[in-house]
Amino acid sequence: MSSITISAAVRQNLLTLQSTADLMSDVQNKLATGQKVNSALDNPNSFFTASSLNARAGDLSTLLDDMGQSLQTIKAADEGIQTITNLVESAKAKANQALQTQSQYERKQFAAQYNDLLTQIEDVAKDSSYKGKNLLAGAGNDLTTIFNEDSTSKLTMEAVDYTETSLSNGLNLSDLTEGEGGATAFNLTGGKITVTLTGADGTLNTSSKLHESADIAATDGLQLVDTSATAATALTSVVTASATVQELVDQLNKQDGVRAEFDDKTGKLTIYSNEDIVLTEDGGALSAAVTLGGVAASVNATDYASTTAKLVDSASFAAGDTLTLTDGNNYELGSLEVDENTTVGDLVNFVNDFQGVDASFNNATGRFSILSETDLTLGSERNGSTNTDFNATDFTANTTGVQLQALADSSFATDNAIDRVVDRLNNALSTLRFQASEFGTNLSTIEHRQDYTTAMVNTLQEGAGELTLADTNMEGANLLALQTRQQLASTSLSFASQADQTVLSLF
């Protein structure tokens, strides 16, 4: 096919249009992508430099994510420490509350509450994890945060272990002994005899001589004899017949477990005893009770058999006695004043009024049993002094009362023990505050590095953008200029074509 020949003017205009179209395509691409360098062909130096900058920015952005997770891990641990600190302060408050009371039972309850708080401390420490990492759970939980792309800049935080409060390198707080109670029992026994002392002029009074009694010869004397044993044994020395009635009463009252009362108005002598006894004549058989007012002066002491039995029917109790219940710290739980109508049931109810103590009475055996969570003493006073007749057996004085020894005392039983616990709690608080400060410092460090890395990423991306990003304002102006150029070139091509068409006028 033979070639077509066009004029130089038309060819030049066509070339101009093609060049303008290429330029417009390039500008439109820059506007569409926002990049003035889209490949190495556009500008090798700028392209590869920008790629390097963007790659580093990408690496640092990944590290930013890791820093953010490290921050959350530290925050979780810090929240755990704040809660643990509050719990330790609560435990210290319990110890101080225990110091404010001398009641062993109340202190025992505070010790139990203290142990509950230690359990909560351990639970909080175990729950302070974030994505499987727990800075309060010890070995295997150290946290390393990397700050740069080649791992030469990093921060390592060593975990502490608060999941076991007793660890010496942790909080060093051990569970307290809550104490274990004990039991004791004693028999309520007793009996009495009332005899009438009469003389020629009627009943005797306290100042009357014994020999004035119609039943006591002037040459005879009286003595108290223990008949509860296999062989009768004299308990008192002989009270001569020339002694007064009051002297006999006084001699009888000197014997432990025996109580005597005399009524001046009626001449009645009442003898109470916790063991079997007789009042016998000097020189007679030890087991032969003297007869006074027609009644043999002997006492048959038996176990109490009912909660309705009156306490004053025993030598251990007299109207006006005060029974006191105290614990091992000599803390008085309460007291009961005995009167003529106080019964065994009243004593049971008195003891049961107090927390941590349980009393019961066995009618069949006369056994009074006490269960207590703490050391306990049931004592008695008579006329402001210790009542040695209380719970006296075998005519032996009881100076300590009924004592119950708990199997184990609470760790809060004494002030010194509580003070030691408070000292440990203060040390634990110092440890927690120091650790919180360390976490705070590390948290601040990571936050600063996070801010720095964010700024660095922005700097790198900005630098890369300066090499590759297009100036949309300039490119927009270029496109407008090229569009104008294209229009002018089209018009010029039209004019050139019209010039070639003048040859037609010859035809």
C-alpha positions in Angstrom: 0.0 0.0 0.0 1.5 3.3 -1.0 2.0 5.8 1.9 -0.2 8.8 2.5 1.5 12.1 2.5 0.4 14.9 4.8 1.7 18.4 5.0 4.4 19.4 7.4 2.0 21.8 9.2 -0.5 19.0 9.8 2.2 16.5 10.9 3.6 19.1 13.3 0.2 19.7 14.8 -0.5 16.0 15.2 2.8 15.5 17.0 2.0 18.4 19.3 -1.4 16.8 20.1 0.2 13.5 20.8 2.8 15.0 23.1 0.1 17.0 24.9 -2.0 13.8 25.4 1.0 12.0 26.9 1.6 14.9 29.3 -2.1 15.0 30.2 -2.0 11.2 30.9 1.0 11.6 33.2 -0.6 14.5 35.1 -3.9 12.6 35.4 -2.1 9.6 36.8 -0.3 11.8 39.4 -3.7 13.3 40.4 -5.3 9.9 40.6 -2.6 8.3 42.7 -1.4 11.3 44.6 2.1 10.2 43.9 4.6 11.9 41.6 6.8 8.8 41.8 4.9 5.6 41.4 7.7 3.3 40.4 11.5 3.1 40.0 11.0 4.2 36.4 9.7 7.6 37.5 12.6 8.4 39.8 14.8 5.6 41.0 16.6 7.5 43.7 13.4 9.0 45.2 11.5 5.7 44.9 14.0 3.5 46.7 14.7 6.2 49.3 11.0 6.6 50.1 10.6 2.8 50.1 13.3 2.5 52.8 11.8 5.2 54.9 8.3 3.7 54.6 9.7 0.2 55.6 11.3 1.6 58.7 8.1 3.5 59.6 6.2 0.2 59.2 8.6 -1.6 61.5 8.2 1.1 64.1 4.5 1.0 63.7 4.5 -2.7 64.6 6.6 -1.9 67.7 4.1 0.7 68.6 1.4 -2.0 68.8 3.7 -4.0 71.1 4.3 -1.0 73.3 0.6 -0.5 73.6 0.1 -4.1 74.8 3.0 -3.7 77.2 1.3 -0.6 78.6 -1.9 -2.6 79.2 0.0 -5.4 80.9 1.6 -2.9 83.3 -1.7 -1.2 83.9 -3.3 -4.5 84.8 -0.5 -5.2 87.2 -0.7 -1.7 88.7 -4.5 -2.1 89.2 -3.8 -5.3 91.0 -1.2 -3.7 93.2 -3.6 -0.9 94.1 -6.3 -3.4 95.1 -3.8 -5.5 97.0 -2.6 -2.4 98.8 -6.2 -1.7 99.9 -6.6 -5.3 101.1 -3.4 -5.1 103.1 -4.6 -1.8 104.7 -7.8 -3.6 105.6 -5.8 -6.4 107.2 -3.9 -3.8 109.2 -7.2 -2.4 110.3 -8.3 -5.8 111.5 -5.0 -6.1 113.5 -5.6 -2.7 115.0 -9.2 -3.6 115.9 -7.9 -6.7 117.6 -5.5 -4.5 119.7 -8.5 -2.5 120.8 -10.1 -5.4 122.6 -8.8 -7.9 125.1 -11.5 -10.5 124.3 -9.9 -13.7 123.0 -13.0 -14.6 121.1 -13.2 -11.3 119.3 -9.5 -11.5 118.5 -10.1 -15.0 117.1 -12.7 -13.7 114.8 -10.4 -10.9 113.6 -7.7 -13.5 112.9 -10.2 -15.4 110.7 -11.1 -12.2 108.9 -7.4 -11.5 108.4 -6.8 -14.8 106.8 -9.8 -14.2 104.4 -8.1 -11.0 103.3 -4.8 -12.8 102.6 -6.8 -15.2 100.4 -8.3 -12.3 98.5 -4.8 -10.8 98.1 -3.6 -14.0 96.5 -6.7 -14.2 94.2 -6.2 -10.6 93.0 -2.6 -11.3 92.2 -3.6 -14.4 90.2 -6.3 -12.4 88.3 -4.0 -9.5 87.3 -2.9 -11.0 84.0 -3.3 -9.5 80.5 -3.1 -11.7 77.5 -1.4 -14.5 79.5 1.2 -12.2 81.1 1.0 -11.4 84.8 3.6 -9.2 86.4 2.3 -10.2 89.9 2.7 -14.0 89.3 6.5 -14.4 89.5 8.7 -16.6 87.4 8.0 -16.8 83.7 6.1 -13.5 83.6 9.0 -11.0 83.0 7.9 -8.4 80.4 10.3 -7.1 77.7 9.4 -4.1 75.5 11.4 -3.4 72.4 11.7 0.2 71.3 13.6 0.0 67.9 13.7 -2.2 64.9 17.0 -3.9 65.6 16.1 -4.7 69.3 19.1 -2.9 70.6 16.8 -0.6 72.7 14.5 -2.3 75.1 13.1 -2.4 78.6 12.8 -5.6 80.7 10.5 -5.7 83.8 11.0 -8.5 86.3 7.7 -10.0 87.6 7.1 -10.2 91.4 5.2 -13.0 93.0 2.2 -12.0 95.2 0.2 -15.1 94.4 1.5 -16.6 97.7 1.5 -14.0 100.5 3.9 -16.0 102.7 6.9 -15.7 100.3 9.8 -13.9 102.0 10.7 -12.2 98.8 7.1 -11.1 98.3 4.8 -9.7 100.9 6.0 -12.0 103.7 2.5 -12.3 105.2 1.6 -15.7 106.7 -1.8 -17.0 107.6 -2.6 -16.7 111.3 -3.5 -19.5 113.6 -7.2 -19.0 114.2 -7.2 -21.1 117.3 -8.9 -24.3 118.3 -11.2 -24.6 121.3 -11.3 -27.0 124.1 -13.6 -28.5 126.7 -13.8 -29.1 130.4 -16.4 -30.4 132.9 -16.9 -30.6 136.6 -19.5 -32.1 138.9 -22.0 -30.1 140.9 -22.4 -31.9 144.2 -23.5 -31.1 147.6 -25.8 -31.7 150.5 -26.9 -30.1 153.8 -28.2 -30.9 157.2 -30.1 -28.6 159.6 -29.9 -29.3 163.3 -31.4 -27.3 166.2 -29.3 -26.4 169.2 -31.5 -26.1 172.3 -30.8 -25.7 176.0 -32.8 -25.5 179.2 -33.8 -21.9 178.4 -34.7 -22.6 174.7 -32.6 -22.3 171.6 -29.0 -21.2 171.7 -27.5 -18.2 170.1 -24.0 -17.5 168.7 -22.6 -16.5 172.1 -24.0 -19.6 173.9 -21.6 -22.3 175.0 -21.9 -25.6 173.3 -22.3 -27.4 176.6 -25.5 -25.4 177.2 -27.0 -27.6 174.5 -29.1 -30.5 175.9 -27.3 -32.9 173.5 -23.7 -31.9 174.4 -22.1 -32.9 177.7 -19.8 -30.4 179.4 -16.9 -32.8 179.0 -17.5 -33.5 175.3 -16.2 -31.8 172.2 -17.2 -31.8 168.5 -15.2 -32.5 165.4 -15.9 -32.7 161.7 -15.1 -36.1 160.1 -14.8 -37.0 156.4 -16.8 -40.2 155.8 -16.6 -40.1 152.0 -13.4 -42.1 152.0 -13.0 -45.8 152.9 -11.8 -44.9 156.4 -13.3 -42.0 158.3 -10.8 -39.1 158.8 -11.1 -36.2 161.2 -11.0 -32.9 159.3 -11.0 -30.4 162.2 -9.5 -30.4 165.6 -11.9 -30.8 168.6 -14.1 -27.9 169.4 -14.5 -28.1 173.2 -17.9 -28.0 174.8 -16.9 -24.8 176.5 -16.5 -23.0 173.1 -19.3 -20.8 171.8 -21.6 -21.7 169.0 -19.9 -19.1 166.8 -16.6 -20.7 167.4 -18.0 -24.0 166.1 -19.4 -22.3 163.0 -16.1 -20.6 162.4 -14.2 -23.9 162.7 -16.5 -25.5 160.3 -16.2 -22.7 157.8 -12.4 -23.0 157.8 -12.7 -26.4 156.1 -12.6 -26.3 152.3 -15.8 -27.5 150.7 -17.8 -27.0 153.9 -20.0 -24.1 154.8 -21.9 -23.5 158.1 -24.7 -21.0 158.9 -26.4 -20.4 162.3 -29.7 -18.6 162.9 -29.8 -16.8 166.3 -33.5 -16.6 166.2 -34.3 -20.2 165.7 -31.1 -21.9 167.0 -30.8 -23.8 163.7 -27.3 -24.8 162.5 -27.1 -25.6 158.8 -24.1 -27.4 157.5 -23.4 -27.7 153.7 -20.7 -30.0 152.3 -19.5 -31.1 148.9 -18.4 -34.5 150.3 -20.0 -36.8 152.9 -19.3 -35.7 156.5 -20.5 -36.1 160.1 -20.2 -34.0 163.2 -19.1 -36.4 165.8 -18.4 -36.3 169.6 -14.9 -36.3 170.8 -13.9 -39.7 172.0 -16.7 -41.5 170.1 -16.6 -43.4 166.9 -15.5 -41.3 163.9 -18.4 -42.4 161.8 -21.1 -42.0 164.5 -22.8 -38.6 164.0 -23.8 -36.7 167.1 -27.5 -36.2 167.4 -28.5 -32.6 167.8 -32.2 -31.6 168.2 -33.1 -35.1 167.5 -31.3 -35.2 164.1 -28.1 -36.9 163.3 -25.6 -34.3 162.2 -24.4 -35.9 159.0 -24.4 -34.7 155.4 -24.8 -37.0 152.4 -23.4 -35.1 149.4 -24.8 -36.2 146.0 -24.6 -35.1 142.4 -27.1 -32.5 141.4 -29.8 -34.2 139.4 -31.8 -31.3 137.9 -31.3 -27.9 136.3 -33.9 -26.7 138.8 -31.7 -27.5 141.7 -30.6 -24.5 143.7 -26.9 -23.6 143.8 -27.0 -22.5 147.4 -27.7 -26.1 148.5 -24.0 -26.8 147.9 -21.1 -25.6 149.9 -19.6 -24.2 146.7 -22.2 -21.4 146.5 -23.8 -19.0 149.0 -26.2 -16.1 148.5 -24.1 -13.1 147.5 -21.4 -15.0 145.8 -20.3 -13.6 142.4 -19.5 -16.0 139.6 -17.2 -14.5 136.9 -16.4 -15.8 133.5 -13.0 -14.6 132.0 -10.9 -15.7 129.0 -7.2 -16.3 128.8 -6.4 -12.6 128.6 -8.3 -12.1 131.9 -10.9 -10.3 129.9 -14.2 -10.5 131.8 -17.1 -11.8 129.7 -19.6 -11.3 132.4 -20.7 -12.1 136.0 -23.6 -13.7 137.8 -24.6 -12.9 141.4 -25.9 -15.9 143.2 -29.0 -15.5 145.3 -31.3 -17.9 147.2 -33.2 -18.8 144.0 -30.3 -19.2 141.5 -30.5 -22.6 139.9 -28.2 -24.8 137.8 -30.2 -23.8 134.8 -29.5 -20.2 135.5 -25.8 -21.0 135.5 -26.1 -22.8 132.2 -27.9 -19.9 130.7 -25.4 -17.4 132.0 -22.5 -19.3 130.4 -24.4 -19.7 127.1 -25.0 -16.0 126.9 -21.5 -15.4 125.5 -20.4 -16.1 122.0 -17.9 -18.9 121.5 -19.0 -20.6 124.7 -21.5 -23.5 125.1 -22.6 -25.0 128.4 -24.7 -28.0 129.2 -25.8 -30.0 132.2 -26.3 -33.8 132.5 -29.0 -34.5 135.0 -28.1 -38.2 135.3 -24.5 -37.5 136.3 -24.6 -34.0 137.6 -21.9 -33.1 135.1 -21.6 -29.5 134.1 -19.8 -29.3 130.7 -18.3 -26.3 128.9 -17.1 -26.0 125.4 -15.2 -22.8 124.4 -13.3 -21.5 121.4 -10.8 -19.8 123.7 -9.1 -20.2 127.1 -11.8 -19.8 129.8 -12.0 -19.5 133.6 -15.2 -19.7 135.7 -14.3 -18.4 139.1 -16.2 -17.3 142.2 -15.8 -14.5 144.8 -17.3 -14.3 148.3 -17.2 -11.1 150.2 -14.6 -9.6 147.8 -12.2 -12.6 148.1 -11.7 -15.8 146.1 -14.2 -18.4 147.1 -12.0 -21.4 147.7 -15.1 -23.6 148.3 -16.1 -23.2 144.7 -15.6 -26.6 143.0 -13.6 -27.8 146.0 -13.2 -31.5 146.0 -11.8 -34.0 148.6 -11.9 -31.1 151.0 -9.1 -29.4 149.0 -9.4 -25.7 148.2 -9.9 -24.5 144.7 -8.1 -21.2 144.2 -8.2 -21.0 140.4 -11.8 -21.9 139.6 -12.8 -24.1 136.7 -10.3 -23.6 133.9 -10.5 -24.5 130.3 -7.4 -24.6 128.1 -8.0 -24.2 124.4 -6.1 -26.7 122.2 -4.5 -23.7 120.3 -4.7 -20.0 120.9 -5.2 -17.5 118.1 -2.2 -15.7 116.7 -4.0 -12.5 117.8 -4.2 -13.8 121.4 -1.6 -11.4 122.8 -0.7 -7.8 122.1 2.9 -8.7 121.3 1.7 -11.2 118.6 -0.5 -8.5 117.1 2.3 -6.0 117.1 4.5 -8.4 115.2 1.8 -8.8 112.6 1.3 -5.1 112.3 5.1 -4.7 111.7 4.9 -7.2 108.9 1.9 -5.4 107.4 3.8 -2.1 107.4 6.7 -3.8 105.6 4.3 -5.3 103.1 2.8 -1.8 102.5 6.3 -0.4 101.9 7.0 -3.2 99.4 3.8 -2.6 97.5 4.3 1.2 97.4 7.9 0.7 96.1 6.7 -1.8 93.5 3.9 0.5 92.4 6.4 3.3 92.0 8.6 1.0 89.9 5.7 0.0 87.7 4.8 3.7 87.4 8.3 4.6 86.3 8.3 1.8 83.7 4.8 2.8 82.5 6.0 6.4 82.1 9.1 5.3 80.2 7.1 3.2 77.7 4.5 6.0 77.2 7.4 8.5 76.4 8.9 6.0 74.0 5.5 5.4 72.5 5.1 9.1 71.9 8.6 9.3 70.5 8.1 6.4 68.2 4.8 7.8 67.0 6.5 11.1 66.1 9.4 9.2 64.4 6.9 7.2 62.3 5.3 10.5 61.3 8.7 12.0 60.4 9.6 9.0 58.3 6.3 9.0 56.5 6.5 12.7 55.9 10.0 12.4 54.5 9.0 9.6 52.2 6.0 11.7 51.1 8.2 14.6 50.2 10.0 12.4 47.8 7.0 10.7 46.2 3.9 12.7 46.8 2.5 14.9 44.1 1.6 18.5 44.5 -2.0 18.3 43.6 -2.4 22.1 43.2 0.5 22.3 40.8 -0.6 19.2 38.9 -4.1 20.6 38.7 -2.7 23.8 37.1 -0.6 21.7 34.7 -3.7 19.7 33.7 -5.6 22.9 33.0 -2.7 24.3 31.0 -2.4 21.0 29.0 -6.1 21.1 28.3 -5.8 24.6 27.0 -2.8 23.5 24.9 -4.7 20.6 23.6 -7.6 22.8 22.5 -5.2 25.2 20.8 -3.4 22.4 19.1 -6.7 21.0 17.8 -7.6 24.5 16.4 -4.2 24.8 14.8 -4.6 21.3 13.2 -7.9 22.4 11.9 -6.4 25.5 10.3 -3.6 23.5 8.8 -6.1 21.1 7.3 -8.1 24.0 5.8 -5.0 25.3 4.1 -4.5 21.9 2.4 -8.1 22.0 1.2 -7.6 25.3 -1.0 -6.5 23.1 -3.8 -10.1 22.1 -4.3 -10.9 25.6 -5.4 -9.1 24.8 -8.7 -11.7 22.2 -9.4 
